[in-house]
């Protein structure tokens, strides 16, 4: 029996632009091989930095290309924790970021996330009560793990709270362009005018995870410190992958590929929502994200996601239990489902298996 995986947030093979990227890699080697195939500057391949900078309306010197956005988070977190900053995180929060903060021994404060995104009023109160340097780490659009999105009013209020308390916002936005319904929302970074905010993003979801290219847009005063971390971690970034990606965006492949990815993700999301509507037992609830990779399940009362996961692995369906995304407990009856990888038909099979396990664990009938 083939296992249906709702665990990893990775794109399905049909969403990867293999032919276009292959052609762009060859073109990069032919056009700029002397630079693309050699060591490069710590901030990355200059033509791609310039393209990113232009999209965000900043000077290229503020952009550092990284090996995925998580590496950018690691660099920024290390610098701010070294300065003894308190880090405010979402609950639930991206588990890999939490792992980095734990390893750094960071002082952290968790703020709940609901259907409308992070609890901005609760965050404001916590910021007011916290002395010293403060960093607010948030994924405001199609959040990982919950799929929730912070609305425009919440974004304005969050920026106001950060300004009033001197907090720096670290906005992680790998999913914002993957919208397949509803109206787009401006990034916090955009609304802030680039002041008091740091932006992380990645081409892993909009182009391909395998090229391992992300970026961080920094205040000028942090650039030197982050570049030093780059040099301490590797001699040079992957210039060739960045050069191939630069060719990809400059040749006009980025927007059509984004449209293709969004349509494929919409089909998958709709398949998951439809299957849940058909199969879900009483007491199981979920949100309906307008984009991104994930949705969030709340299990019936008394059903433990960890126990359910162990049974699911035997029954041919996997997911990530909610408790993995909390710093200090929580999420025991929640789960993250990724709809990005499996086909629509496989999603239907997986949801049917999962619903059966939930029904059994809750002792309810269909």
C-alpha positions in Angstrom: 0.0 0.0 0.0 1.4 3.4 -1.1 1.6 5.9 1.7 -0.2 9.2 1.1 1.9 12.0 2.7 0.4 15.2 4.0 3.6 15.7 6.0 6.1 17.7 4.0 5.5 21.0 2.4 7.1 20.2 -1.0 5.7 20.8 -4.5 4.5 18.0 -6.7 6.7 17.0 -9.6 4.3 18.5 -12.1 4.8 22.0 -10.4 8.5 22.0 -11.1 9.8 23.9 -14.2 12.4 21.3 -15.0 12.7 22.1 -18.8 12.9 25.8 -18.3 15.4 25.7 -15.4 17.6 23.2 -17.4 17.7 25.6 -20.3 18.5 28.5 -18.0 21.3 26.7 -16.4 22.9 26.0 -19.8 22.4 29.6 -20.8 24.0 30.9 -17.6 27.1 28.7 -18.1 27.4 29.9 -21.7 26.7 33.6 -21.1 28.5 34.2 -17.8 30.4 31.0 -17.1 33.5 32.7 -15.9 31.5 34.3 -13.0 28.7 31.8 -12.6 31.0 28.8 -12.2 33.4 30.4 -9.8 33.5 31.6 -6.2 31.3 34.6 -5.7 30.6 37.5 -3.3 29.1 36.6 0.1 25.9 38.4 -0.7 25.3 36.4 -3.9 25.1 36.7 -7.7 24.8 40.4 -8.4 22.2 40.3 -11.3 19.8 38.2 -9.1 20.4 40.5 -6.1 19.5 43.5 -8.3 16.3 41.8 -9.5 15.2 41.0 -6.0 16.1 44.6 -4.8 14.0 46.1 -7.7 11.0 44.0 -6.7 11.1 45.3 -3.2 12.2 48.8 -3.9 15.5 48.8 -2.0 19.1 49.2 -2.8 20.8 45.9 -3.9 23.3 46.3 -1.0 20.5 45.5 1.4 19.8 42.1 -0.2 21.7 38.9 0.7 21.0 35.7 -1.2 20.9 32.7 1.0 20.6 28.9 0.8 16.9 29.0 1.3 15.1 31.4 3.6 15.7 29.3 6.7 19.4 30.1 6.5 18.5 33.8 6.4 16.4 33.3 9.5 19.4 31.5 11.2 21.8 34.3 10.4 19.4 37.1 11.6 18.3 35.1 14.7 22.0 34.5 15.7 22.8 38.2 15.4 19.7 39.4 17.3 20.0 36.8 20.0 23.7 37.8 20.4 22.4 41.2 21.2 20.1 39.7 23.9 16.9 40.4 22.0 13.6 38.8 23.1 12.1 37.0 20.2 8.3 36.9 19.8 7.0 33.9 17.9 3.6 32.7 16.7 1.8 29.7 18.4 1.8 27.6 16.3 5.0 28.5 14.6 7.2 27.0 11.9 9.0 24.2 13.7 12.4 24.6 12.1 12.6 28.2 13.1 11.6 27.1 16.7 14.4 24.5 16.6 17.0 27.2 15.7 15.8 29.5 18.5 16.0 26.6 21.0 19.5 25.8 19.9 20.5 29.4 20.4 19.0 29.6 23.9 16.9 32.5 22.8 14.5 34.2 25.2 11.1 33.7 23.5 7.5 34.7 24.0 4.7 32.8 22.1 1.7 34.7 20.8 -1.4 32.8 19.7 -2.4 32.6 16.1 -6.1 32.2 15.1 -8.2 32.3 11.9 -7.3 36.0 11.4 -3.5 35.5 12.0 -1.5 36.5 15.0 -3.2 38.0 18.1 -2.0 41.5 17.4 -3.5 43.0 20.6 -2.0 40.3 22.7 1.3 40.9 21.0 1.1 44.6 21.6 0.6 44.1 25.3 3.5 41.7 25.5 5.8 44.1 23.6 4.9 46.9 26.0 5.7 44.7 29.0 9.1 43.6 27.6 12.2 45.8 28.0 15.2 45.8 25.8 15.6 44.8 22.1 12.7 42.9 20.6 12.2 40.9 17.4 8.8 39.8 16.2 9.0 36.7 13.9 5.9 36.2 11.8 4.7 34.4 8.7 1.6 36.7 8.1 0.5 35.2 4.8 -0.7 31.5 4.4 1.2 30.8 7.6 3.2 27.6 8.1 1.8 25.6 9.8 -1.7 26.9 10.0 -2.4 28.4 6.6 -3.9 31.5 8.4 -3.4 35.0 7.1 -3.2 38.3 8.9 -5.7 40.8 7.4 -4.9 44.4 6.4 -6.2 46.0 9.6 -4.1 43.5 11.7 -1.0 44.3 9.6 -1.4 48.0 10.2 -1.9 47.4 14.0 1.1 45.2 14.2 3.3 47.8 12.5 2.0 50.4 14.9 2.7 48.2 17.9 6.2 47.6 16.7 6.9 51.3 16.1 5.6 52.2 19.5 7.8 49.7 21.3 10.9 49.8 19.1 10.5 46.2 18.0 11.9 44.9 14.7 9.7 42.8 12.5 11.1 39.7 10.9 8.6 38.9 8.2 9.0 35.4 6.6 7.1 35.3 3.3 7.7 32.2 1.2 4.0 31.7 0.4 2.6 35.1 -0.2 2.7 34.9 -4.1 1.0 31.5 -4.0 -2.5 33.0 -3.8 -5.3 31.4 -5.9 -8.3 33.3 -4.6 -9.1 36.5 -2.7 -7.4 39.8 -2.9 -3.6 40.2 -2.4 -2.3 41.8 0.7 0.8 44.0 1.0 3.7 42.6 2.9 4.5 44.1 6.3 7.9 45.1 4.8 6.1 47.0 2.1 3.7 48.7 4.5 6.7 49.7 6.7 8.5 51.3 3.8 11.4 48.9 4.7 11.9 50.7 8.0 12.0 48.6 11.2 11.4 45.4 9.2 13.5 42.6 7.8 12.1 40.4 5.0 12.8 36.7 4.4 11.7 34.9 1.3 12.5 32.0 -0.9 12.3 30.7 -4.5 11.7 27.2 -3.0 7.9 27.5 -3.3 7.7 29.8 -6.4 10.3 28.0 -8.5 12.0 25.0 -7.0 13.3 23.8 -3.6 16.2 22.1 -5.3 17.9 25.2 -6.4 18.2 26.3 -2.7 17.9 30.0 -3.2 16.3 32.4 -0.7 17.0 35.9 0.4 16.9 38.4 3.2 16.4 42.1 2.8 18.1 43.8 5.7 18.5 47.3 7.3 21.9 48.7 6.1 23.3 48.5 9.6 22.9 44.7 9.7 24.4 43.9 6.3 28.0 43.7 7.5 27.2 41.4 10.4 25.2 39.0 8.3 27.9 39.0 5.5 30.4 38.0 8.2 28.2 35.1 9.2 28.0 34.0 5.5 31.8 34.0 5.3 32.1 32.0 8.5 29.7 29.3 7.2 30.9 28.8 3.6 33.5 30.2 1.2 30.9 31.2 -1.3 27.2 30.8 -1.9 26.0 28.6 -4.8 26.6 31.1 -7.5 25.8 28.8 -10.4 22.3 28.0 -9.0 21.7 31.7 -8.5 22.9 32.5 -12.0 20.6 29.9 -13.5 17.7 31.5 -11.5 18.7 35.0 -12.7 18.4 33.7 -16.2 15.0 32.2 -15.4 13.6 35.5 -14.1 15.2 37.7 -16.7 13.9 35.5 -19.5 10.3 36.0 -18.3 9.7 32.5 -16.9 8.9 33.5 -13.3 5.4 34.9 -13.7 4.0 32.1 -16.0 5.5 29.5 -13.7 3.9 31.2 -10.7 0.5 31.0 -12.4 1.1 27.3 -13.2 2.0 26.6 -9.6 -1.0 28.5 -8.2 -3.4 26.6 -10.4 -1.9 23.2 -9.4 -2.1 24.1 -5.7 -5.7 25.3 -6.1 -6.7 22.0 -7.6 -5.0 20.2 -4.7 -6.5 22.4 -2.0 -9.9 22.0 -3.5 -9.5 18.3 -3.6 -8.6 18.3 0.1 -11.4 20.5 1.1 -13.9 18.5 -0.9 -12.7 15.2 0.6 -12.9 16.6 4.1 -16.4 17.7 3.5 -17.4 14.2 2.3 -15.4 12.1 4.8 -15.0 14.1 8.0 -16.7 12.7 11.1 -18.4 14.9 13.6 -16.0 17.1 15.7 -13.3 17.4 13.0 -12.8 21.0 11.8 -10.4 22.8 9.5 -9.7 26.2 7.8 -9.9 27.1 4.1 -6.7 28.9 3.1 -6.8 31.1 0.0 -3.3 30.1 -1.0 -0.1 28.5 0.2 0.7 24.8 1.0 -1.1 24.0 4.3 -4.4 23.8 6.2 -4.9 23.2 9.9 -7.0 20.4 11.4 -8.6 20.5 14.8 -9.4 17.0 15.9 -12.4 15.9 17.9 -12.2 16.3 21.7 -10.1 13.5 23.3 -8.2 12.5 20.0 -4.4 12.8 20.4 -2.6 13.7 17.2 0.5 11.8 18.2 -1.4 8.6 18.7 -3.3 9.2 15.5 -0.1 9.7 13.6 1.3 6.4 14.7 -1.9 4.7 13.5 -1.8 6.7 10.3 1.7 5.5 9.4 0.4 1.9 9.6 -2.8 2.8 7.6 -0.9 4.6 4.8 -1.4 8.3 5.6 1.0 10.7 7.3 0.8 14.3 8.5 2.6 16.5 11.1 1.2 16.6 14.6 0.3 20.1 15.9 2.4 19.9 19.0 5.6 20.1 16.9 4.8 23.7 16.2 4.5 25.0 19.8 7.3 26.2 22.1 5.7 25.4 25.5 3.0 22.8 24.9 -0.1 22.9 22.9 -1.5 21.5 19.7 -2.0 18.0 21.0 -5.4 17.7 19.2 -4.3 19.5 16.1 -2.5 18.6 12.8 -0.9 20.2 9.8 -1.9 18.9 6.4 0.1 19.8 3.4 -1.8 19.5 0.1 1.1 20.6 -2.1 2.6 17.3 -3.1 0.1 14.5 -3.7 -2.2 14.5 -6.7 -5.9 15.3 -6.3 -6.8 11.6 -6.5 -4.2 10.7 -3.9 -5.4 13.4 -1.6 -8.9 11.9 -1.7 -7.5 8.5 -0.8 -5.4 10.0 2.0 -8.3 12.0 3.5 -10.5 9.0 3.5 -7.9 7.0 5.4 -7.3 9.8 7.9 -11.1 10.4 8.4 -11.5 6.7 9.2 -8.8 6.8 11.8 -10.2 9.9 13.4 -13.7 8.3 13.5 -12.2 5.2 15.1 -10.2 7.2 17.7 -13.2 9.4 18.6 -15.6 6.6 18.7 -18.1 8.3 16.3 -20.0 7.0 13.3 -20.0 8.5 9.9 
